Amino acid sequence: MKKFFINLLSLILILSACEKEPSISDPTFMWGKQEYIVTNEPVSKSDLEKEIGKISNEVKSHLKSDGDAIKLSKSTRLFKIKEQEINKDGIEGVIAVEREGQYTVARKIVKNR
C-alpha cells in the first residue's frame, strides 16, 4: 500500500511538471516579431549606435505584437548596439534596453518547436 502511494505521488508530480510551460521571471518584450529577455549584462552608452524604438504597451502575459512588454514600463527606450545584429533567423540577436539610466543587453529568446 505504501508503495502504491509513493508511485501515485511520483506520477502526479511528473504530470504536473510536464503540463506547464516554463515561466520567465525577467522582463521580456517583442521587437521585430521576436521575443527578447532583458539580462543584467551591462552595456556602455558609447556602445550604443542609435535608438530603434520604445516599449508601447505593458502587458501581464502573452506578447502579441512589436512593442509589447512584460515587466517593462511603457516608453522604455530600445537601442541598437554597435556591430551587433538585432534580429537574425536562428542566430542570437541583441538589443540594449535603458532602465533607470542604465543600459543592459536583451537577448533573443530561441524557442524549441
Secondary structure as UniProt FT lines:
FT   HELIX           2..19
FT   STRAND          28..31
FT   TURN            32..33
FT   STRAND          34..42
FT   HELIX           45..47
FT   STRAND          48..54
FT   STRAND          57..58
FT   TURN            66..67
FT   STRAND          68..70
FT   TURN            74..75
FT   STRAND          77..81
FT   TURN            82..83
FT   TURN            89..90
FT   STRAND          94..99
FT   TURN            100..101
FT   STRAND          102..108
//
